[in-house]
Amino acid sequence: VPEGVELEAVTESRLEVMVNPVLMGWVLENLVKNALAAVTGQVTGAVTILTRDLHEGSGVVEISVSDNGRGIPFRDQSRIFQAGFTTKRGGWGLGLTLSRRIVEEYHGGSIRLGSSSPGRGATFLIRIPAATEKNEQADDTLG
């Protein structure tokens, strides 16, 4: 973590999710690296990862990754998940594209830009269905 940047993880969720730890770890790593890049160079930067149960009885866990960095320009917000779109020098524009594919196609969840304002930061939201006994039993038969 760069000097002057605070990284915080808060777990409020009581539900469990069934995820591939390597793939979901990569998604979170990608979002955190993007957030750290957005706050680098600021006097005080903050990156927060929060997990919470979305709504009582909804069976959905939400993971948010927020920063107080430079934010995403409004003109770019609709394009950030498109393959090849990048604002980083030397970037390939694949991180968010692959993250979306991993979350949606592999885990049956969703990922979106929750909010962003230039100069005020950005928040990405991942929603994953909570594990059920049926999911856990099916997983046990696979392994």
C-alpha positions as CSV (number, residue, x, y, z in Angstrom):
1,V,0.0,0.0,0.0
2,P,1.5,3.4,-1.0
3,E,2.5,5.8,1.8
4,G,-0.4,8.0,2.9
5,V,-3.0,5.5,1.7
6,E,-5.3,3.7,4.2
7,L,-6.6,0.3,3.1
8,E,-9.6,-1.0,5.2
9,A,-11.6,-4.2,5.0
10,V,-14.9,-4.4,6.8
11,T,-17.0,-7.6,6.9
12,E,-20.6,-7.1,7.9
13,S,-22.0,-10.0,5.9
14,R,-23.3,-13.0,7.9
15,L,-24.2,-15.0,4.7
16,E,-21.7,-17.3,3.0
17,V,-21.1,-17.3,-0.8
18,M,-19.7,-20.1,-3.0
19,V,-17.0,-18.7,-5.1
20,N,-13.9,-19.9,-6.8
21,P,-11.3,-18.3,-4.5
22,V,-8.7,-17.8,-7.2
23,L,-11.0,-16.1,-9.7
24,M,-12.8,-14.0,-7.1
25,G,-9.5,-13.1,-5.5
26,W,-8.3,-11.9,-8.9
27,V,-11.4,-9.7,-9.3
28,L,-10.9,-8.1,-5.9
29,E,-7.2,-7.7,-6.6
30,N,-8.0,-5.9,-9.8
31,L,-10.5,-3.6,-8.2
32,V,-8.1,-2.8,-5.3
33,K,-5.2,-2.2,-7.7
34,N,-7.4,0.2,-9.7
35,A,-8.4,2.0,-6.5
36,L,-4.9,2.3,-5.3
37,A,-3.8,3.7,-8.6
38,A,-6.7,6.3,-8.3
39,V,-5.5,7.5,-4.9
40,T,-1.8,7.4,-5.5
41,G,-0.2,10.9,-5.2
42,Q,-2.9,12.2,-2.9
43,V,-2.0,13.5,0.5
44,T,-4.5,11.1,2.1
45,G,-6.0,8.3,0.2
46,A,-8.5,5.7,1.3
47,V,-9.6,2.4,-0.1
48,T,-12.3,0.4,1.6
49,I,-13.6,-3.1,0.9
50,L,-16.9,-3.8,2.5
51,T,-19.0,-7.0,2.5
52,R,-22.7,-6.9,3.6
53,D,-25.9,-8.8,3.2
54,L,-27.9,-6.8,0.7
55,H,-31.4,-7.0,2.1
56,E,-33.0,-9.2,4.8
57,G,-34.0,-12.4,3.1
58,S,-32.7,-11.5,-0.3
59,G,-30.0,-14.1,-0.2
60,V,-27.5,-11.7,-1.8
61,V,-24.1,-10.6,-0.5
62,E,-22.7,-7.3,-1.8
63,I,-19.0,-6.5,-1.9
64,S,-18.1,-2.9,-2.5
65,V,-14.6,-1.5,-3.3
66,S,-14.5,2.2,-2.7
67,D,-11.8,4.9,-3.0
68,N,-11.6,8.6,-2.6
69,G,-9.3,9.0,-5.6
70,R,-9.7,10.9,-8.9
71,G,-12.9,9.2,-9.9
72,I,-14.0,8.2,-13.4
73,P,-14.8,11.0,-15.8
74,F,-18.5,11.0,-16.7
75,R,-17.8,10.6,-20.4
76,D,-15.9,7.3,-19.7
77,Q,-18.3,5.7,-17.2
78,S,-20.4,3.9,-19.8
79,R,-17.3,2.4,-21.4
80,I,-15.3,1.1,-18.5
81,F,-16.4,-2.6,-18.9
82,Q,-15.7,-2.6,-22.7
83,A,-12.7,-4.7,-23.8
84,G,-9.8,-2.5,-24.8
85,F,-11.0,0.6,-23.0
86,T,-8.4,2.0,-20.7
87,T,-7.3,5.3,-19.1
88,K,-4.0,3.8,-18.0
89,R,-0.8,4.4,-20.0
90,G,0.3,1.0,-21.2
91,G,-3.0,-0.6,-20.0
92,W,-4.8,-3.3,-22.1
93,G,-8.3,-2.5,-21.0
94,L,-9.1,-6.1,-19.9
95,G,-9.2,-5.9,-16.1
96,L,-12.8,-4.8,-15.7
97,T,-14.0,-6.8,-18.8
98,L,-12.6,-10.0,-17.3
99,S,-13.9,-9.1,-13.8
100,R,-17.4,-8.8,-15.2
101,R,-17.1,-12.1,-17.0
102,I,-15.9,-13.9,-13.9
103,V,-18.6,-12.4,-11.6
104,E,-21.5,-12.8,-14.0
105,E,-20.8,-15.9,-16.0
106,Y,-18.9,-18.0,-13.5
107,H,-20.5,-16.9,-10.2
108,G,-24.0,-15.9,-11.3
109,G,-23.6,-12.4,-9.8
110,S,-23.3,-8.9,-11.1
111,I,-20.7,-6.1,-11.0
112,R,-21.2,-2.4,-11.7
113,L,-20.0,1.0,-11.1
114,G,-22.0,2.1,-8.1
115,S,-21.0,5.7,-8.1
116,S,-18.2,7.9,-9.3
117,S,-17.5,11.6,-9.4
118,P,-14.4,13.2,-10.8
119,G,-12.2,14.2,-7.9
120,R,-14.3,12.4,-5.3
121,G,-13.6,8.7,-6.0
122,A,-15.4,5.6,-7.2
123,T,-17.3,2.7,-5.8
124,F,-17.7,-0.7,-7.5
125,L,-20.4,-3.1,-6.4
126,I,-20.3,-6.9,-6.7
127,R,-23.4,-8.9,-5.9
128,I,-23.2,-12.6,-5.4
129,P,-26.0,-15.1,-4.5
130,A,-25.5,-16.5,-1.0
131,A,-24.8,-20.2,-0.7
132,T,-27.8,-22.5,0.0
133,E,-27.9,-26.0,1.2
134,K,-28.7,-27.1,-2.4
135,N,-25.6,-25.3,-3.7
136,E,-23.4,-26.8,-1.0
137,Q,-24.6,-30.3,-1.6
138,A,-24.0,-29.9,-5.4
139,D,-20.5,-28.7,-4.7
140,D,-19.8,-31.6,-2.4
141,T,-20.7,-34.1,-5.2
142,L,-18.3,-32.3,-7.6
143,G,-15.2,-32.6,-5.4
